[in-house]
Amino acid sequence: MINYDQKQFRPIRNSDNGETSGDTIFHYQQQGNILTAVYSGGQIKSGQLIGLVDEQGNIDMRYHQVNLKAELMTGKCRSTPEILPNGKIRLHEVWEWTSGDLSHGESVIEEI
């Protein structure tokens, strides 16, 4: 299992309907297979996520965040890890809003 504890991530790509950007920083913590994170930056004032990590390092998560428009947004995401040549982790994400327009998207975040 990949251990995400104390790692930081930054988006490098996101669908147009997403709110994260290169200015958003995620701070991950992990205990056992339970992953949590806080994040902010760019269009996001404050966000939190919680997820489960499987044996291959895939993450099934739920998130909630408050954006700059003071809207509370919620969603779910499935992240698949890729280990880069430098040993850093890249996460390929497929996500869906569970609030707002209920649209779907894809993003990629990388370990800083």
A tleap script that builds the chain and sets N, CA, C and O, in Angstrom:
source leaprc.protein.ff14SB
mol = sequence {
  NMET ILE ASN TYR ASP GLN LYS GLN PHE ARG
  PRO ILE ARG ASN SER ASP ASN GLY GLU THR
  SER GLY ASP THR ILE PHE HIE TYR GLN GLN
  GLN GLY ASN ILE LEU THR ALA VAL TYR SER
  GLY GLY GLN ILE LYS SER GLY GLN LEU ILE
  GLY LEU VAL ASP GLU GLN GLY ASN ILE ASP
  MET ARG TYR HIE GLN VAL ASN LEU LYS ALA
  GLU LEU MET THR GLY LYS CYS ARG SER THR
  PRO GLU ILE LEU PRO ASN GLY LYS ILE ARG
  LEU HIE GLU VAL TRP GLU TRP THR SER GLY
  ASP LEU SER HIE GLY GLU SER VAL ILE GLU
  GLU CILE
}
set mol.1.N position { 0.842 -1.185 0.000 }
set mol.1.CA position { 0.000 0.000 0.000 }
set mol.1.C position { 0.888 1.250 0.000 }
set mol.1.O position { 1.871 1.320 0.738 }
set mol.2.N position { 0.539 2.220 -0.821 }
set mol.2.CA position { 1.240 3.502 -0.824 }
set mol.2.C position { 0.849 4.258 0.437 }
set mol.2.O position { -0.318 4.267 0.830 }
set mol.3.N position { 1.832 4.891 1.066 }
set mol.3.CA position { 1.547 5.707 2.237 }
set mol.3.C position { 1.606 7.179 1.827 }
set mol.3.O position { 2.656 7.679 1.422 }
set mol.4.N position { 0.476 7.860 1.937 }
set mol.4.CA position { 0.368 9.263 1.548 }
set mol.4.C position { 0.607 10.225 2.713 }
set mol.4.O position { 0.488 11.438 2.544 }
set mol.5.N position { 0.941 9.699 3.883 }
set mol.5.CA position { 1.059 10.521 5.079 }
set mol.5.C position { 2.114 11.615 4.914 }
set mol.5.O position { 3.235 11.356 4.476 }
set mol.6.N position { 1.735 12.833 5.270 }
set mol.6.CA position { 2.603 14.012 5.253 }
set mol.6.C position { 3.035 14.444 3.849 }
set mol.6.O position { 4.003 15.192 3.709 }
set mol.7.N position { 2.338 13.988 2.818 }
set mol.7.CA position { 2.668 14.407 1.452 }
set mol.7.C position { 1.780 15.580 1.045 }
set mol.7.O position { 0.644 15.708 1.500 }
set mol.8.N position { 2.321 16.425 0.187 }
set mol.8.CA position { 1.580 17.564 -0.351 }
set mol.8.C position { 1.439 17.393 -1.854 }
set mol.8.O position { 2.350 16.910 -2.525 }
set mol.9.N position { 0.281 17.797 -2.374 }
set mol.9.CA position { -0.021 17.666 -3.797 }
set mol.9.C position { -0.537 18.989 -4.354 }
set mol.9.O position { -1.130 19.802 -3.645 }
set mol.10.N position { -0.289 19.173 -5.652 }
set mol.10.CA position { -0.768 20.361 -6.377 }
set mol.10.C position { -1.353 19.879 -7.718 }
set mol.10.O position { -0.749 19.047 -8.395 }
set mol.11.N position { -2.521 20.399 -8.093 }
set mol.11.CA position { -3.092 20.027 -9.400 }
set mol.11.C position { -2.221 20.525 -10.553 }
set mol.11.O position { -1.697 21.638 -10.522 }
set mol.12.N position { -2.082 19.675 -11.565 }
set mol.12.CA position { -1.406 20.099 -12.794 }
set mol.12.C position { -2.383 20.150 -13.969 }
set mol.12.O position { -2.067 20.698 -15.025 }
set mol.13.N position { -3.584 19.567 -13.775 }
set mol.13.CA position { -4.607 19.579 -14.835 }
set mol.13.C position { -5.955 19.330 -14.184 }
set mol.13.O position { -6.060 18.550 -13.238 }
set mol.14.N position { -6.997 20.000 -14.697 }
set mol.14.CA position { -8.345 19.786 -14.198 }
set mol.14.C position { -9.342 20.123 -15.296 }
set mol.14.O position { -9.063 20.950 -16.165 }
set mol.15.N position { -10.496 19.485 -15.255 }
set mol.15.CA position { -11.581 19.811 -16.172 }
set mol.15.C position { -12.062 21.232 -15.899 }
set mol.15.O position { -11.899 21.745 -14.793 }
set mol.16.N position { -12.651 21.862 -16.906 }
set mol.16.CA position { -13.112 23.246 -16.775 }
set mol.16.C position { -14.150 23.424 -15.671 }
set mol.16.O position { -14.247 24.506 -15.092 }
set mol.17.N position { -14.926 22.386 -15.367 }
set mol.17.CA position { -15.975 22.486 -14.350 }
set mol.17.C position { -15.444 22.223 -12.936 }
set mol.17.O position { -16.222 22.201 -11.983 }
set mol.18.N position { -14.147 22.027 -12.791 }
set mol.18.CA position { -13.549 21.831 -11.476 }
set mol.18.C position { -13.144 23.152 -10.851 }
set mol.18.O position { -13.074 24.172 -11.537 }
set mol.19.N position { -12.874 23.140 -9.549 }
set mol.19.CA position { -12.506 24.364 -8.841 }
set mol.19.C position { -11.041 24.396 -8.413 }
set mol.19.O position { -10.539 25.460 -8.051 }
set mol.20.N position { -10.352 23.277 -8.442 }
set mol.20.CA position { -8.944 23.295 -8.053 }
set mol.20.C position { -8.085 23.774 -9.214 }
set mol.20.O position { -8.465 23.666 -10.380 }
set mol.21.N position { -6.913 24.309 -8.866 }
set mol.21.CA position { -5.969 24.817 -9.871 }
set mol.21.C position { -4.558 24.631 -9.327 }
set mol.21.O position { -4.370 24.072 -8.246 }
set mol.22.N position { -3.589 25.093 -10.064 }
set mol.22.CA position { -2.204 25.021 -9.619 }
set mol.22.C position { -1.929 25.808 -8.355 }
set mol.22.O position { -0.868 25.656 -7.749 }
set mol.23.N position { -2.871 26.647 -7.948 }
set mol.23.CA position { -2.744 27.420 -6.713 }
set mol.23.C position { -3.320 26.689 -5.507 }
set mol.23.O position { -3.219 27.179 -4.383 }
set mol.24.N position { -3.918 25.532 -5.726 }
set mol.24.CA position { -4.513 24.746 -4.640 }
set mol.24.C position { -3.482 23.757 -4.122 }
set mol.24.O position { -2.863 23.037 -4.906 }
set mol.25.N position { -3.292 23.715 -2.807 }
set mol.25.CA position { -2.352 22.780 -2.191 }
set mol.25.C position { -3.129 21.844 -1.259 }
set mol.25.O position { -3.910 22.283 -0.414 }
set mol.26.N position { -2.887 20.546 -1.441 }
set mol.26.CA position { -3.487 19.498 -0.607 }
set mol.26.C position { -2.441 18.992 0.377 }
set mol.26.O position { -1.312 18.703 -0.018 }
set mol.27.N position { -2.799 18.880 1.649 }
set mol.27.CA position { -1.930 18.355 2.701 }
set mol.27.C position { -2.531 17.036 3.180 }
set mol.27.O position { -3.525 17.031 3.906 }
set mol.28.N position { -1.926 15.914 2.775 }
set mol.28.CA position { -2.456 14.589 3.074 }
set mol.28.C position { -1.917 14.050 4.396 }
set mol.28.O position { -0.774 14.307 4.775 }
set mol.29.N position { -2.771 13.295 5.086 }
set mol.29.CA position { -2.382 12.519 6.256 }
set mol.29.C position { -3.016 11.139 6.111 }
set mol.29.O position { -4.096 11.003 5.537 }
set mol.30.N position { -2.342 10.117 6.633 }
set mol.30.CA position { -2.866 8.756 6.521 }
set mol.30.C position { -2.561 7.968 7.776 }
set mol.30.O position { -1.444 7.998 8.292 }
set mol.31.N position { -3.567 7.264 8.257 }
set mol.31.CA position { -3.407 6.313 9.360 }
set mol.31.C position { -4.035 5.005 8.901 }
set mol.31.O position { -5.238 4.938 8.651 }
set mol.32.N position { -3.212 3.964 8.790 }
set mol.32.CA position { -3.719 2.709 8.243 }
set mol.32.C position { -4.168 2.949 6.817 }
set mol.32.O position { -3.410 3.481 6.005 }
set mol.33.N position { -5.401 2.560 6.504 }
set mol.33.CA position { -5.913 2.793 5.147 }
set mol.33.C position { -6.835 4.010 5.079 }
set mol.33.O position { -7.492 4.225 4.060 }
set mol.34.N position { -6.895 4.811 6.149 }
set mol.34.CA position { -7.748 5.997 6.173 }
set mol.34.C position { -6.921 7.229 5.823 }
set mol.34.O position { -5.924 7.531 6.478 }
set mol.35.N position { -7.352 7.930 4.785 }
set mol.35.CA position { -6.674 9.124 4.284 }
set mol.35.C position { -7.534 10.347 4.584 }
set mol.35.O position { -8.748 10.322 4.384 }
set mol.36.N position { -6.908 11.407 5.058 }
set mol.36.CA position { -7.589 12.694 5.218 }
set mol.36.C position { -6.697 13.769 4.619 }
set mol.36.O position { -5.492 13.580 4.456 }
set mol.37.N position { -7.306 14.889 4.298 }
set mol.37.CA position { -6.526 16.019 3.787 }
set mol.37.C position { -7.282 17.313 4.020 }
set mol.37.O position { -8.511 17.340 4.086 }
set mol.38.N position { -6.521 18.370 4.141 }
set mol.38.CA position { -7.056 19.728 4.104 }
set mol.38.C position { -6.433 20.395 2.889 }
set mol.38.O position { -5.306 20.078 2.507 }
set mol.39.N position { -7.166 21.314 2.286 }
set mol.39.CA position { -6.653 21.994 1.112 }
set mol.39.C position { -7.279 23.376 0.975 }
set mol.39.O position { -8.372 23.639 1.477 }
set mol.40.N position { -6.555 24.248 0.282 }
set mol.40.CA position { -7.026 25.605 0.014 }
set mol.40.C position { -6.151 26.199 -1.078 }
set mol.40.O position { -5.124 25.641 -1.462 }
set mol.41.N position { -6.595 27.352 -1.563 }
set mol.41.CA position { -5.840 28.060 -2.591 }
set mol.41.C position { -6.607 28.165 -3.889 }
set mol.41.O position { -7.460 27.330 -4.190 }
set mol.42.N position { -6.298 29.197 -4.655 }
set mol.42.CA position { -7.024 29.428 -5.896 }
set mol.42.C position { -8.474 29.772 -5.606 }
set mol.42.O position { -8.751 30.700 -4.845 }
set mol.43.N position { -9.396 29.042 -6.197 }
set mol.43.CA position { -10.829 29.290 -6.029 }
set mol.43.C position { -11.395 28.697 -4.743 }
set mol.43.O position { -12.590 28.831 -4.480 }
set mol.44.N position { -10.557 28.043 -3.936 }
set mol.44.CA position { -11.044 27.342 -2.746 }
set mol.44.C position { -10.544 28.019 -1.480 }
set mol.44.O position { -9.339 28.127 -1.249 }
set mol.45.N position { -11.503 28.480 -0.653 }
set mol.45.CA position { -11.147 29.067 0.644 }
set mol.45.C position { -10.705 27.984 1.613 }
set mol.45.O position { -9.690 28.130 2.294 }
set mol.46.N position { -11.469 26.892 1.677 }
set mol.46.CA position { -11.167 25.811 2.614 }
set mol.46.C position { -11.818 24.529 2.130 }
set mol.46.O position { -12.974 24.527 1.708 }
set mol.47.N position { -11.060 23.429 2.195 }
set mol.47.CA position { -11.595 22.133 1.798 }
set mol.47.C position { -11.037 21.020 2.654 }
set mol.47.O position { -9.950 21.132 3.221 }
set mol.48.N position { -11.803 19.935 2.740 }
set mol.48.CA position { -11.384 18.733 3.456 }
set mol.48.C position { -11.821 17.520 2.656 }
set mol.48.O position { -12.811 17.559 1.925 }
set mol.49.N position { -11.065 16.443 2.809 }
set mol.49.CA position { -11.464 15.185 2.187 }
set mol.49.C position { -11.171 14.037 3.134 }
set mol.49.O position { -10.331 14.138 4.028 }
set mol.50.N position { -11.887 12.943 2.915 }
set mol.50.CA position { -11.636 11.703 3.639 }
set mol.50.C position { -11.779 10.570 2.636 }
set mol.50.O position { -12.655 10.594 1.771 }
set mol.51.N position { -10.900 9.573 2.764 }
set mol.51.CA position { -10.947 8.479 1.813 }
set mol.51.C position { -10.335 7.210 2.369 }
set mol.51.O position { -9.748 7.189 3.451 }
set mol.52.N position { -10.495 6.155 1.589 }
set mol.52.CA position { -9.917 4.855 1.894 }
set mol.52.C position { -8.906 4.501 0.817 }
set mol.52.O position { -9.167 4.670 -0.374 }
set mol.53.N position { -7.747 4.009 1.245 }
set mol.53.CA position { -6.669 3.613 0.337 }
set mol.53.C position { -6.651 2.093 0.252 }
set mol.53.O position { -6.633 1.411 1.277 }
set mol.54.N position { -6.657 1.553 -0.986 }
set mol.54.CA position { -6.594 0.090 -1.125 }
set mol.54.C position { -5.146 -0.374 -1.253 }
set mol.54.O position { -4.227 0.443 -1.204 }
set mol.55.N position { -4.939 -1.668 -1.414 }
set mol.55.CA position { -3.586 -2.254 -1.450 }
set mol.55.C position { -2.735 -1.734 -2.609 }
set mol.55.O position { -1.507 -1.733 -2.515 }
set mol.56.N position { -3.373 -1.288 -3.710 }
set mol.56.CA position { -2.633 -0.767 -4.858 }
set mol.56.C position { -2.411 0.739 -4.768 }
set mol.56.O position { -1.802 1.331 -5.659 }
set mol.57.N position { -2.908 1.370 -3.683 }
set mol.57.CA position { -2.745 2.806 -3.519 }
set mol.57.C position { -3.861 3.638 -4.106 }
set mol.57.O position { -3.811 4.867 -4.057 }
set mol.58.N position { -4.891 2.971 -4.674 }
set mol.58.CA position { -6.048 3.701 -5.180 }
set mol.58.C position { -6.804 4.312 -4.010 }
set mol.58.O position { -6.859 3.737 -2.922 }
set mol.59.N position { -7.385 5.483 -4.244 }
set mol.59.CA position { -8.109 6.190 -3.190 }
set mol.59.C position { -9.560 6.388 -3.613 }
set mol.59.O position { -9.835 6.876 -4.709 }
set mol.60.N position { -10.479 6.008 -2.740 }
set mol.60.CA position { -11.905 6.285 -2.902 }
set mol.60.C position { -12.231 7.341 -1.861 }
set mol.60.O position { -12.173 7.064 -0.663 }
set mol.61.N position { -12.579 8.565 -2.303 }
set mol.61.CA position { -12.714 9.671 -1.349 }
set mol.61.C position { -13.996 10.461 -1.557 }
set mol.61.O position { -14.644 10.394 -2.602 }
set mol.62.N position { -14.331 11.208 -0.520 }
set mol.62.CA position { -15.408 12.187 -0.544 }
set mol.62.C position { -14.793 13.514 -0.107 }
set mol.62.O position { -13.889 13.539 0.729 }
set mol.63.N position { -15.283 14.608 -0.671 }
set mol.63.CA position { -14.723 15.909 -0.327 }
set mol.63.C position { -15.817 16.957 -0.180 }
set mol.63.O position { -16.909 16.834 -0.736 }
set mol.64.N position { -15.490 17.993 0.587 }
set mol.64.CA position { -16.347 19.174 0.693 }
set mol.64.C position { -15.448 20.396 0.796 }
set mol.64.O position { -14.358 20.349 1.366 }
set mol.65.N position { -15.939 21.491 0.226 }
set mol.65.CA position { -15.122 22.696 0.168 }
set mol.65.C position { -16.015 23.925 0.074 }
set mol.65.O position { -17.157 23.859 -0.381 }
set mol.66.N position { -15.462 25.046 0.516 }
set mol.66.CA position { -16.115 26.343 0.369 }
set mol.66.C position { -15.287 27.135 -0.634 }
set mol.66.O position { -14.084 27.323 -0.453 }
set mol.67.N position { -15.950 27.597 -1.700 }
set mol.67.CA position { -15.227 28.329 -2.739 }
set mol.67.C position { -15.258 29.841 -2.470 }
set mol.67.O position { -15.833 30.287 -1.477 }
set mol.68.N position { -14.638 30.622 -3.358 }
set mol.68.CA position { -14.566 32.070 -3.173 }
set mol.68.C position { -15.925 32.747 -3.267 }
set mol.68.O position { -16.075 33.886 -2.824 }
set mol.69.N position { -16.920 32.069 -3.838 }
set mol.69.CA position { -18.286 32.600 -3.901 }
set mol.69.C position { -19.071 32.259 -2.640 }
set mol.69.O position { -20.274 32.511 -2.570 }
set mol.70.N position { -18.394 31.686 -1.639 }
set mol.70.CA position { -19.005 31.270 -0.369 }
set mol.70.C position { -20.034 30.163 -0.562 }
set mol.70.O position { -21.001 30.068 0.194 }
set mol.71.N position { -19.821 29.316 -1.587 }
set mol.71.CA position { -20.690 28.169 -1.829 }
set mol.71.C position { -20.058 26.925 -1.215 }
set mol.71.O position { -18.851 26.712 -1.327 }
set mol.72.N position { -20.873 26.118 -0.574 }
set mol.72.CA position { -20.431 24.830 -0.051 }
set mol.72.C position { -20.629 23.799 -1.151 }
set mol.72.O position { -21.756 23.565 -1.590 }
set mol.73.N position { -19.544 23.183 -1.598 }
set mol.73.CA position { -19.577 22.206 -2.681 }
set mol.73.C position { -19.124 20.847 -2.151 }
set mol.73.O position { -18.231 20.770 -1.306 }
set mol.74.N position { -19.741 19.781 -2.648 }
set mol.74.CA position { -19.397 18.429 -2.222 }
set mol.74.C position { -19.201 17.536 -3.439 }
set mol.74.O position { -19.735 17.802 -4.516 }
set mol.75.N position { -18.423 16.466 -3.247 }
set mol.75.CA position { -18.199 15.560 -4.352 }
set mol.75.C position { -17.543 14.269 -3.929 }
set mol.75.O position { -17.224 14.060 -2.758 }
set mol.76.N position { -17.346 13.397 -4.920 }
set mol.76.CA position { -16.646 12.136 -4.709 }
set mol.76.C position { -15.622 11.966 -5.805 }
set mol.76.O position { -15.769 12.496 -6.906 }
set mol.77.N position { -14.569 11.207 -5.483 }
set mol.77.CA position { -13.432 11.094 -6.387 }
set mol.77.C position { -12.784 9.725 -6.241 }
set mol.77.O position { -12.747 9.153 -5.152 }
set mol.78.N position { -12.279 9.214 -7.348 }
set mol.78.CA position { -11.485 7.989 -7.372 }
set mol.78.C position { -10.129 8.353 -7.952 }
set mol.78.O position { -10.044 8.823 -9.087 }
set mol.79.N position { -9.056 8.136 -7.175 }
set mol.79.CA position { -7.701 8.481 -7.591 }
set mol.79.C position { -6.870 7.230 -7.811 }
set mol.79.O position { -6.896 6.304 -7.000 }
set mol.80.N position { -6.133 7.209 -8.910 }
set mol.80.CA position { -5.260 6.088 -9.260 }
set mol.80.C position { -3.821 6.596 -9.299 }
set mol.80.O position { -3.525 7.539 -10.033 }
set mol.81.N position { -2.914 5.985 -8.516 }
set mol.81.CA position { -1.543 6.493 -8.446 }
set mol.81.C position { -0.655 6.037 -9.597 }
set mol.81.O position { -0.840 4.967 -10.177 }
set mol.82.N position { 0.311 6.891 -9.899 }
set mol.82.CA position { 1.409 6.583 -10.815 }
set mol.82.C position { 2.674 7.051 -10.113 }
set mol.82.O position { 2.734 8.187 -9.644 }
set mol.83.N position { 3.684 6.193 -10.034 }
set mol.83.CA position { 4.956 6.581 -9.444 }
set mol.83.C position { 5.847 7.117 -10.560 }
set mol.83.O position { 6.136 6.414 -11.528 }
set mol.84.N position { 6.271 8.349 -10.416 }
set mol.84.CA position { 7.094 9.006 -11.430 }
set mol.84.C position { 8.555 8.556 -11.309 }
set mol.84.O position { 8.944 8.027 -10.268 }
set mol.85.N position { 9.375 8.757 -12.357 }
set mol.85.CA position { 10.783 8.351 -12.310 }
set mol.85.C position { 11.552 8.946 -11.129 }
set mol.85.O position { 12.508 8.337 -10.648 }
set mol.86.N position { 11.146 10.129 -10.656 }
set mol.86.CA position { 11.829 10.752 -9.520 }
set mol.86.C position { 11.309 10.242 -8.171 }
set mol.86.O position { 11.739 10.721 -7.122 }
set mol.87.N position { 10.378 9.264 -8.196 }
set mol.87.CA position { 9.843 8.690 -6.973 }
set mol.87.C position { 8.614 9.397 -6.426 }
set mol.87.O position { 7.970 8.900 -5.502 }
set mol.88.N position { 8.284 10.554 -6.991 }
set mol.88.CA position { 7.094 11.290 -6.561 }
set mol.88.C position { 5.834 10.593 -7.089 }
set mol.88.O position { 5.891 9.781 -8.012 }
set mol.89.N position { 4.703 10.935 -6.477 }
set mol.89.CA position { 3.427 10.316 -6.836 }
set mol.89.C position { 2.607 11.281 -7.682 }
set mol.89.O position { 2.494 12.464 -7.358 }
set mol.90.N position { 2.036 10.768 -8.770 }
set mol.90.CA position { 1.053 11.490 -9.583 }
set mol.90.C position { -0.274 10.747 -9.422 }
set mol.90.O position { -0.322 9.524 -9.554 }
set mol.91.N position { -1.342 11.480 -9.138 }
set mol.91.CA position { -2.662 10.871 -8.988 }
set mol.91.C position { -3.562 11.278 -10.143 }
set mol.91.O position { -3.756 12.464 -10.411 }
set mol.92.N position { -4.111 10.272 -10.825 }
set mol.92.CA position { -5.069 10.473 -11.911 }
set mol.92.C position { -6.458 10.331 -11.297 }
set mol.92.O position { -6.796 9.285 -10.743 }
set mol.93.N position { -7.257 11.387 -11.400 }
set mol.93.CA position { -8.514 11.439 -10.666 }
set mol.93.C position { -9.721 11.544 -11.592 }
set mol.93.O position { -9.709 12.268 -12.587 }
set mol.94.N position { -10.755 10.803 -11.235 }
set mol.94.CA position { -12.063 10.904 -11.872 }
set mol.94.C position { -13.015 11.313 -10.763 }
set mol.94.O position { -13.139 10.611 -9.759 }
set mol.95.N position { -13.686 12.442 -10.934 }
set mol.95.CA position { -14.504 12.977 -9.859 }
set mol.95.C position { -15.888 13.369 -10.351 }
set mol.95.O position { -16.151 13.464 -11.550 }
set mol.96.N position { -16.765 13.593 -9.370 }
set mol.96.CA position { -18.148 13.954 -9.664 }
set mol.96.C position { -18.669 14.863 -8.554 }
set mol.96.O position { -18.508 14.562 -7.371 }
set mol.97.N position { -19.287 15.962 -8.936 }
set mol.97.CA position { -19.943 16.815 -7.957 }
set mol.97.C position { -21.191 16.110 -7.436 }
set mol.97.O position { -21.948 15.527 -8.211 }
set mol.98.N position { -21.404 16.165 -6.123 }
set mol.98.CA position { -22.651 15.666 -5.534 }
set mol.98.C position { -23.506 16.847 -5.079 }
set mol.98.O position { -24.507 16.672 -4.385 }
set mol.99.N position { -23.100 18.041 -5.476 }
set mol.99.CA position { -23.865 19.270 -5.263 }
set mol.99.C position { -23.774 20.067 -6.565 }
set mol.99.O position { -23.089 19.663 -7.504 }
set mol.100.N position { -24.462 21.184 -6.609 }
set mol.100.CA position { -24.388 22.017 -7.809 }
set mol.100.C position { -24.965 21.307 -9.018 }
set mol.100.O position { -26.064 20.755 -8.954 }
set mol.101.N position { -24.224 21.320 -10.125 }
set mol.101.CA position { -24.754 20.765 -11.380 }
set mol.101.C position { -24.556 19.253 -11.528 }
set mol.101.O position { -24.959 18.680 -12.540 }
set mol.102.N position { -23.943 18.601 -10.537 }
set mol.102.CA position { -23.737 17.137 -10.533 }
set mol.102.C position { -22.893 16.650 -11.711 }
set mol.102.O position { -22.990 15.488 -12.104 }
set mol.103.N position { -22.072 17.526 -12.271 }
set mol.103.CA position { -21.251 17.149 -13.424 }
set mol.103.C position { -20.041 16.318 -12.999 }
set mol.103.O position { -19.732 16.199 -11.814 }
set mol.104.N position { -19.368 15.750 -13.997 }
set mol.104.CA position { -18.191 14.905 -13.805 }
set mol.104.C position { -16.957 15.622 -14.347 }
set mol.104.O position { -17.066 16.578 -15.115 }
set mol.105.N position { -15.790 15.147 -13.937 }
set mol.105.CA position { -14.557 15.683 -14.479 }
set mol.105.C position { -13.383 14.785 -14.195 }
set mol.105.O position { -13.513 13.744 -13.550 }
set mol.106.N position { -12.232 15.201 -14.685 }
set mol.106.CA position { -10.978 14.491 -14.465 }
set mol.106.C position { -9.900 15.487 -14.114 }
set mol.106.O position { -9.880 16.604 -14.631 }
set mol.107.N position { -9.003 15.082 -13.231 }
set mol.107.CA position { -7.895 15.950 -12.865 }
set mol.107.C position { -6.653 15.100 -12.627 }
set mol.107.O position { -6.727 13.881 -12.477 }
set mol.108.N position { -5.526 15.770 -12.598 }
set mol.108.CA position { -4.245 15.136 -12.285 }
set mol.108.C position { -3.563 16.014 -11.241 }
set mol.108.O position { -3.439 17.224 -11.428 }
set mol.109.N position { -3.119 15.401 -10.141 }
set mol.109.CA position { -2.364 16.145 -9.142 }
set mol.109.C position { -1.023 15.441 -8.940 }
set mol.109.O position { -0.917 14.227 -9.113 }
set mol.110.N position { -0.004 16.217 -8.571 }
set mol.110.CA position { 1.332 15.662 -8.367 }
set mol.110.C position { 1.869 16.053 -7.017 }
set mol.110.O position { 1.596 17.136 -6.499 }
set mol.111.N position { 2.649 15.134 -6.454 }
set mol.111.CA position { 3.330 15.398 -5.193 }
set mol.111.C position { 4.334 16.529 -5.378 }
set mol.111.O position { 5.069 16.573 -6.365 }
set mol.112.N position { 4.352 17.432 -4.419 }
set mol.112.CA position { 5.264 18.579 -4.465 }
set mol.112.C position { 6.614 18.153 -3.883 }
set mol.112.O position { 7.542 18.960 -3.820 }
savepdb mol mol.pdb
quit
